[in-house]
Amino acid sequence: MGQQADTHTKILNSRSTDELMGVYDGWAERYDRELIEDWGYSSPERAVNSLAGHIPLATSTVLDAGCGTGLVGFVLADKECPRIDGIDYSAGMLAEAEKKAVYCSLSRMDMNEPLTIDSDCYDGVTCVGTFTSSHVQPQAVNELIRITRSGGALAFTVREDYWHTSDFFGVLVDAHEDGRITVEEIRQEPYIHSEGSSCKLVVLKVC
Protein backbone atom coordinates (compact mmCIF):
# COMPACT_ATOMS: atom_id res chain seq x y z
CA MET A 1 0.00 0.00 0.00
CA GLY A 2 2.96 2.33 0.39
CA GLN A 3 3.46 3.02 -3.31
CA GLN A 4 -0.30 3.22 -3.86
CA ALA A 5 -0.73 5.71 -1.03
CA ASP A 6 2.18 7.80 -2.31
CA THR A 7 0.79 7.90 -5.86
CA HIS A 8 -2.69 8.84 -4.67
CA THR A 9 -1.33 11.54 -2.41
CA LYS A 10 0.51 13.11 -5.34
CA ILE A 11 -2.56 12.88 -7.59
CA LEU A 12 -5.14 14.15 -5.12
CA ASN A 13 -2.93 16.96 -3.82
CA SER A 14 -1.60 18.26 -7.15
CA ARG A 15 -1.86 22.04 -7.16
CA SER A 16 -1.88 22.57 -10.92
CA THR A 17 -2.68 20.72 -14.12
CA ASP A 18 0.99 20.68 -15.07
CA GLU A 19 1.94 19.13 -11.72
CA LEU A 20 -0.79 16.51 -12.13
CA MET A 21 0.28 15.67 -15.67
CA GLY A 22 3.84 15.21 -14.41
CA VAL A 23 2.57 12.52 -12.03
CA TYR A 24 0.65 10.76 -14.79
CA ASP A 25 3.47 11.00 -17.33
CA GLY A 26 5.80 9.32 -14.85
CA TRP A 27 3.22 6.66 -14.00
CA ALA A 28 2.13 5.83 -17.56
CA GLU A 29 4.27 2.74 -18.18
CA ARG A 30 3.25 1.12 -14.85
CA TYR A 31 -0.35 2.35 -14.89
CA ASP A 32 -2.19 -0.65 -16.33
CA ARG A 33 -0.42 -3.26 -14.21
CA GLU A 34 -0.71 -1.35 -10.95
CA LEU A 35 -4.26 -0.13 -11.43
CA ILE A 36 -5.79 -3.37 -12.70
CA GLU A 37 -3.66 -6.15 -11.25
CA ASP A 38 -2.48 -4.59 -7.97
CA TRP A 39 -5.28 -2.18 -7.05
CA GLY A 40 -8.33 -3.97 -8.46
CA TYR A 41 -9.74 -1.24 -10.71
CA SER A 42 -12.91 -2.38 -12.51
CA SER A 43 -14.56 0.88 -13.60
CA PRO A 44 -13.66 0.64 -17.34
CA GLU A 45 -15.65 -2.55 -17.87
CA ARG A 46 -18.52 -1.37 -15.66
CA ALA A 47 -18.84 1.93 -17.53
CA VAL A 48 -18.71 0.34 -20.98
CA ASN A 49 -21.33 -2.23 -20.01
CA SER A 50 -23.57 0.58 -18.78
CA LEU A 51 -23.11 2.53 -22.01
CA ALA A 52 -23.94 -0.60 -23.99
CA GLY A 53 -27.31 -0.72 -22.26
CA HIS A 54 -28.26 2.60 -23.88
CA ILE A 55 -26.66 2.66 -27.34
CA PRO A 56 -25.70 -0.12 -29.79
CA LEU A 57 -21.92 -0.10 -29.46
CA ALA A 58 -21.39 -2.22 -32.60
CA THR A 59 -22.72 0.64 -34.77
CA SER A 60 -21.63 3.64 -32.68
CA THR A 61 -18.81 6.17 -32.72
CA VAL A 62 -17.51 6.74 -29.19
CA LEU A 63 -15.19 9.28 -27.60
CA ASP A 64 -13.13 8.07 -24.66
CA ALA A 65 -12.62 11.35 -22.79
CA GLY A 66 -9.70 11.28 -20.39
CA CYS A 67 -8.64 8.04 -22.03
CA GLY A 68 -5.40 7.59 -20.09
CA THR A 69 -3.56 4.49 -21.27
CA GLY A 70 -6.59 3.18 -23.14
CA LEU A 71 -8.18 0.79 -20.66
CA VAL A 72 -11.70 1.88 -21.65
CA GLY A 73 -10.83 1.90 -25.33
CA PHE A 74 -9.63 -1.70 -25.05
CA VAL A 75 -13.00 -2.75 -23.58
CA LEU A 76 -14.90 -0.79 -26.26
CA ALA A 77 -12.88 -2.51 -28.98
CA ASP A 78 -13.69 -5.88 -27.44
CA LYS A 79 -17.39 -4.93 -27.82
CA GLU A 80 -16.69 -4.36 -31.57
CA CYS A 81 -17.22 -0.61 -31.43
CA PRO A 82 -16.26 0.50 -34.99
CA ARG A 83 -14.79 3.92 -34.19
CA ILE A 84 -13.16 4.94 -30.93
CA ASP A 85 -11.42 8.30 -30.46
CA GLY A 86 -9.53 9.33 -27.35
CA ILE A 87 -8.49 12.56 -25.68
CA ASP A 88 -6.26 13.13 -22.67
CA TYR A 89 -3.99 15.88 -21.38
CA SER A 90 -1.08 13.61 -20.44
CA ALA A 91 1.33 13.00 -23.32
CA GLY A 92 2.73 9.96 -21.52
CA MET A 93 -0.68 8.39 -21.13
CA LEU A 94 -1.55 9.05 -24.79
CA ALA A 95 1.67 7.34 -25.85
CA GLU A 96 0.63 4.22 -23.92
CA ALA A 97 -2.91 4.39 -25.36
CA GLU A 98 -1.51 4.46 -28.88
CA LYS A 99 0.25 1.14 -28.24
CA LYS A 100 -3.12 -0.58 -27.76
CA ALA A 101 -3.98 0.13 -31.43
CA VAL A 102 -7.72 0.48 -30.77
CA TYR A 103 -8.17 4.24 -31.32
CA CYS A 104 -8.90 5.87 -34.68
CA SER A 105 -7.53 9.16 -33.31
CA LEU A 106 -5.82 10.35 -30.13
CA SER A 107 -5.59 14.04 -29.25
CA ARG A 108 -4.12 16.02 -26.37
CA MET A 109 -6.81 18.24 -24.85
CA ASP A 110 -7.46 19.92 -21.52
CA MET A 111 -10.99 18.96 -20.52
CA ASN A 112 -11.25 21.99 -18.25
CA GLU A 113 -11.24 24.11 -21.42
CA PRO A 114 -13.68 24.12 -24.37
CA LEU A 115 -13.02 21.04 -26.50
CA THR A 116 -11.86 21.53 -30.08
CA ILE A 117 -14.48 19.06 -31.26
CA ASP A 118 -17.58 19.87 -33.31
CA SER A 119 -21.01 19.56 -31.71
CA ASP A 120 -23.07 16.39 -32.27
CA CYS A 121 -20.05 14.26 -33.27
CA TYR A 122 -20.44 11.13 -31.19
CA ASP A 123 -23.09 8.53 -30.45
CA GLY A 124 -21.50 7.86 -27.09
CA VAL A 125 -18.94 9.29 -24.69
CA THR A 126 -17.11 7.64 -21.81
CA CYS A 127 -15.18 9.43 -19.10
CA VAL A 128 -13.79 7.01 -16.53
CA GLY A 129 -11.44 7.84 -13.66
CA THR A 130 -11.15 11.48 -14.71
CA PHE A 131 -13.68 13.22 -12.49
CA THR A 132 -11.79 13.23 -9.21
CA SER A 133 -10.13 15.76 -6.93
CA SER A 134 -7.66 18.08 -8.72
CA HIS A 135 -8.60 16.62 -12.10
CA VAL A 136 -11.48 17.72 -14.34
CA GLN A 137 -14.18 20.06 -13.03
CA PRO A 138 -17.90 19.07 -13.09
CA GLN A 139 -18.69 21.76 -15.69
CA ALA A 140 -16.77 19.70 -18.26
CA VAL A 141 -19.87 17.50 -18.49
CA ASN A 142 -21.50 20.30 -20.49
CA GLU A 143 -18.89 19.95 -23.23
CA LEU A 144 -19.36 16.18 -23.30
CA ILE A 145 -23.10 16.72 -23.73
CA ARG A 146 -22.47 19.23 -26.53
CA ILE A 147 -20.40 16.84 -28.62
CA THR A 148 -22.90 13.97 -28.23
CA ARG A 149 -25.66 13.50 -30.80
CA SER A 150 -29.33 13.59 -29.85
CA GLY A 151 -30.27 10.09 -28.74
CA GLY A 152 -26.69 9.35 -27.75
CA ALA A 153 -25.44 8.60 -24.26
CA LEU A 154 -22.67 9.44 -21.83
CA ALA A 155 -21.29 7.08 -19.19
CA PHE A 156 -18.86 8.45 -16.63
CA THR A 157 -17.56 7.88 -13.13
CA VAL A 158 -17.12 10.40 -10.33
CA ARG A 159 -15.06 9.45 -7.30
CA GLU A 160 -17.46 9.38 -4.33
CA ASP A 161 -15.69 11.99 -2.21
CA TYR A 162 -15.46 14.36 -5.20
CA TRP A 163 -19.17 13.91 -5.91
CA HIS A 164 -19.96 15.16 -2.42
CA THR A 165 -17.50 18.07 -2.36
CA SER A 166 -18.22 19.42 -5.84
CA ASP A 167 -21.31 20.63 -7.74
CA PHE A 168 -21.80 17.59 -9.95
CA PHE A 169 -25.42 17.13 -8.95
CA GLY A 170 -26.16 20.79 -9.64
CA VAL A 171 -24.58 20.56 -13.10
CA LEU A 172 -26.78 17.57 -13.93
CA VAL A 173 -29.90 19.28 -12.61
CA ASP A 174 -29.21 22.35 -14.75
CA ALA A 175 -28.65 20.25 -17.89
CA HIS A 176 -31.87 18.32 -17.22
CA GLU A 177 -33.90 21.46 -16.60
CA ASP A 178 -32.50 22.97 -19.82
CA GLY A 179 -33.85 19.97 -21.71
CA ARG A 180 -30.41 18.79 -22.83
CA ILE A 181 -30.34 15.42 -21.05
CA THR A 182 -32.27 12.82 -19.17
CA VAL A 183 -30.54 11.11 -16.28
CA GLU A 184 -30.75 7.38 -16.92
CA GLU A 185 -28.63 6.04 -14.06
CA ILE A 186 -26.79 7.23 -10.97
CA ARG A 187 -25.51 4.39 -8.86
CA GLN A 188 -22.71 3.69 -6.45
CA GLU A 189 -20.03 1.25 -7.63
CA PRO A 190 -16.68 -0.01 -6.29
CA TYR A 191 -13.77 2.15 -7.45
CA ILE A 192 -10.33 1.12 -6.21
CA HIS A 193 -10.99 -2.24 -4.55
CA SER A 194 -7.71 -2.36 -2.61
CA GLU A 195 -8.49 0.92 -0.84
CA GLY A 196 -12.22 0.26 -0.42
CA SER A 197 -13.21 3.43 -2.28
CA SER A 198 -16.35 3.91 -4.35
CA CYS A 199 -17.62 6.09 -7.18
CA LYS A 200 -20.83 7.25 -8.74
CA LEU A 201 -21.46 5.70 -12.15
CA VAL A 202 -23.64 8.08 -14.15
CA VAL A 203 -25.39 7.50 -17.48
CA LEU A 204 -27.02 10.40 -19.32
CA LYS A 205 -29.13 10.33 -22.49
CA VAL A 206 -28.78 13.40 -24.72
CA CYS A 207 -32.01 14.99 -25.94
C-alpha positions as CSV (number, residue, x, y, z in Angstrom):
1,M,0.0,0.0,0.0
2,G,3.0,2.3,0.4
3,Q,3.5,3.0,-3.3
4,Q,-0.3,3.2,-3.9
5,A,-0.7,5.7,-1.0
6,D,2.2,7.8,-2.3
7,T,0.8,7.9,-5.9
8,H,-2.7,8.8,-4.7
9,T,-1.3,11.5,-2.4
10,K,0.5,13.1,-5.3
11,I,-2.6,12.9,-7.6
12,L,-5.1,14.2,-5.1
13,N,-2.9,17.0,-3.8
14,S,-1.6,18.3,-7.1
15,R,-1.9,22.0,-7.2
16,S,-1.9,22.6,-10.9
17,T,-2.7,20.7,-14.1
18,D,1.0,20.7,-15.1
19,E,1.9,19.1,-11.7
20,L,-0.8,16.5,-12.1
21,M,0.3,15.7,-15.7
22,G,3.8,15.2,-14.4
23,V,2.6,12.5,-12.0
24,Y,0.7,10.8,-14.8
25,D,3.5,11.0,-17.3
26,G,5.8,9.3,-14.9
27,W,3.2,6.7,-14.0
28,A,2.1,5.8,-17.6
29,E,4.3,2.7,-18.2
30,R,3.2,1.1,-14.8
31,Y,-0.4,2.3,-14.9
32,D,-2.2,-0.7,-16.3
33,R,-0.4,-3.3,-14.2
34,E,-0.7,-1.4,-11.0
35,L,-4.3,-0.1,-11.4
36,I,-5.8,-3.4,-12.7
37,E,-3.7,-6.1,-11.2
38,D,-2.5,-4.6,-8.0
39,W,-5.3,-2.2,-7.1
40,G,-8.3,-4.0,-8.5
41,Y,-9.7,-1.2,-10.7
42,S,-12.9,-2.4,-12.5
43,S,-14.6,0.9,-13.6
44,P,-13.7,0.6,-17.3
45,E,-15.7,-2.6,-17.9
46,R,-18.5,-1.4,-15.7
47,A,-18.8,1.9,-17.5
48,V,-18.7,0.3,-21.0
49,N,-21.3,-2.2,-20.0
50,S,-23.6,0.6,-18.8
51,L,-23.1,2.5,-22.0
52,A,-23.9,-0.6,-24.0
53,G,-27.3,-0.7,-22.3
54,H,-28.3,2.6,-23.9
55,I,-26.7,2.7,-27.3
56,P,-25.7,-0.1,-29.8
57,L,-21.9,-0.1,-29.5
58,A,-21.4,-2.2,-32.6
59,T,-22.7,0.6,-34.8
60,S,-21.6,3.6,-32.7
61,T,-18.8,6.2,-32.7
62,V,-17.5,6.7,-29.2
63,L,-15.2,9.3,-27.6
64,D,-13.1,8.1,-24.7
65,A,-12.6,11.4,-22.8
66,G,-9.7,11.3,-20.4
67,C,-8.6,8.0,-22.0
68,G,-5.4,7.6,-20.1
69,T,-3.6,4.5,-21.3
70,G,-6.6,3.2,-23.1
71,L,-8.2,0.8,-20.7
72,V,-11.7,1.9,-21.6
73,G,-10.8,1.9,-25.3
74,F,-9.6,-1.7,-25.1
75,V,-13.0,-2.7,-23.6
76,L,-14.9,-0.8,-26.3
77,A,-12.9,-2.5,-29.0
78,D,-13.7,-5.9,-27.4
79,K,-17.4,-4.9,-27.8
80,E,-16.7,-4.4,-31.6
81,C,-17.2,-0.6,-31.4
82,P,-16.3,0.5,-35.0
83,R,-14.8,3.9,-34.2
84,I,-13.2,4.9,-30.9
85,D,-11.4,8.3,-30.5
86,G,-9.5,9.3,-27.3
87,I,-8.5,12.6,-25.7
88,D,-6.3,13.1,-22.7
89,Y,-4.0,15.9,-21.4
90,S,-1.1,13.6,-20.4
91,A,1.3,13.0,-23.3
92,G,2.7,10.0,-21.5
93,M,-0.7,8.4,-21.1
94,L,-1.5,9.0,-24.8
95,A,1.7,7.3,-25.9
96,E,0.6,4.2,-23.9
97,A,-2.9,4.4,-25.4
98,E,-1.5,4.5,-28.9
99,K,0.2,1.1,-28.2
100,K,-3.1,-0.6,-27.8
101,A,-4.0,0.1,-31.4
102,V,-7.7,0.5,-30.8
103,Y,-8.2,4.2,-31.3
104,C,-8.9,5.9,-34.7
105,S,-7.5,9.2,-33.3
106,L,-5.8,10.3,-30.1
107,S,-5.6,14.0,-29.2
108,R,-4.1,16.0,-26.4
109,M,-6.8,18.2,-24.9
110,D,-7.5,19.9,-21.5
111,M,-11.0,19.0,-20.5
112,N,-11.3,22.0,-18.2
113,E,-11.2,24.1,-21.4
114,P,-13.7,24.1,-24.4
115,L,-13.0,21.0,-26.5
116,T,-11.9,21.5,-30.1
117,I,-14.5,19.1,-31.3
118,D,-17.6,19.9,-33.3
119,S,-21.0,19.6,-31.7
120,D,-23.1,16.4,-32.3
121,C,-20.1,14.3,-33.3
122,Y,-20.4,11.1,-31.2
123,D,-23.1,8.5,-30.5
124,G,-21.5,7.9,-27.1
125,V,-18.9,9.3,-24.7
126,T,-17.1,7.6,-21.8
127,C,-15.2,9.4,-19.1
128,V,-13.8,7.0,-16.5
129,G,-11.4,7.8,-13.7
130,T,-11.1,11.5,-14.7
131,F,-13.7,13.2,-12.5
132,T,-11.8,13.2,-9.2
133,S,-10.1,15.8,-6.9
134,S,-7.7,18.1,-8.7
135,H,-8.6,16.6,-12.1
136,V,-11.5,17.7,-14.3
137,Q,-14.2,20.1,-13.0
138,P,-17.9,19.1,-13.1
139,Q,-18.7,21.8,-15.7
140,A,-16.8,19.7,-18.3
141,V,-19.9,17.5,-18.5
142,N,-21.5,20.3,-20.5
143,E,-18.9,20.0,-23.2
144,L,-19.4,16.2,-23.3
145,I,-23.1,16.7,-23.7
146,R,-22.5,19.2,-26.5
147,I,-20.4,16.8,-28.6
148,T,-22.9,14.0,-28.2
149,R,-25.7,13.5,-30.8
150,S,-29.3,13.6,-29.9
151,G,-30.3,10.1,-28.7
152,G,-26.7,9.3,-27.8
153,A,-25.4,8.6,-24.3
154,L,-22.7,9.4,-21.8
155,A,-21.3,7.1,-19.2
156,F,-18.9,8.5,-16.6
157,T,-17.6,7.9,-13.1
158,V,-17.1,10.4,-10.3
159,R,-15.1,9.4,-7.3
160,E,-17.5,9.4,-4.3
161,D,-15.7,12.0,-2.2
162,Y,-15.5,14.4,-5.2
163,W,-19.2,13.9,-5.9
164,H,-20.0,15.2,-2.4
165,T,-17.5,18.1,-2.4
166,S,-18.2,19.4,-5.8
167,D,-21.3,20.6,-7.7
168,F,-21.8,17.6,-10.0
169,F,-25.4,17.1,-8.9
170,G,-26.2,20.8,-9.6
171,V,-24.6,20.6,-13.1
172,L,-26.8,17.6,-13.9
173,V,-29.9,19.3,-12.6
174,D,-29.2,22.4,-14.7
175,A,-28.7,20.2,-17.9
176,H,-31.9,18.3,-17.2
177,E,-33.9,21.5,-16.6
178,D,-32.5,23.0,-19.8
179,G,-33.9,20.0,-21.7
180,R,-30.4,18.8,-22.8
181,I,-30.3,15.4,-21.0
182,T,-32.3,12.8,-19.2
183,V,-30.5,11.1,-16.3
184,E,-30.8,7.4,-16.9
185,E,-28.6,6.0,-14.1
186,I,-26.8,7.2,-11.0
187,R,-25.5,4.4,-8.9
188,Q,-22.7,3.7,-6.4
189,E,-20.0,1.3,-7.6
190,P,-16.7,0.0,-6.3
191,Y,-13.8,2.1,-7.5
192,I,-10.3,1.1,-6.2
193,H,-11.0,-2.2,-4.5
194,S,-7.7,-2.4,-2.6
195,E,-8.5,0.9,-0.8
196,G,-12.2,0.3,-0.4
197,S,-13.2,3.4,-2.3
198,S,-16.4,3.9,-4.4
199,C,-17.6,6.1,-7.2
200,K,-20.8,7.3,-8.7
201,L,-21.5,5.7,-12.2
202,V,-23.6,8.1,-14.1
203,V,-25.4,7.5,-17.5
204,L,-27.0,10.4,-19.3
205,K,-29.1,10.3,-22.5
206,V,-28.8,13.4,-24.7
207,C,-32.0,15.0,-25.9
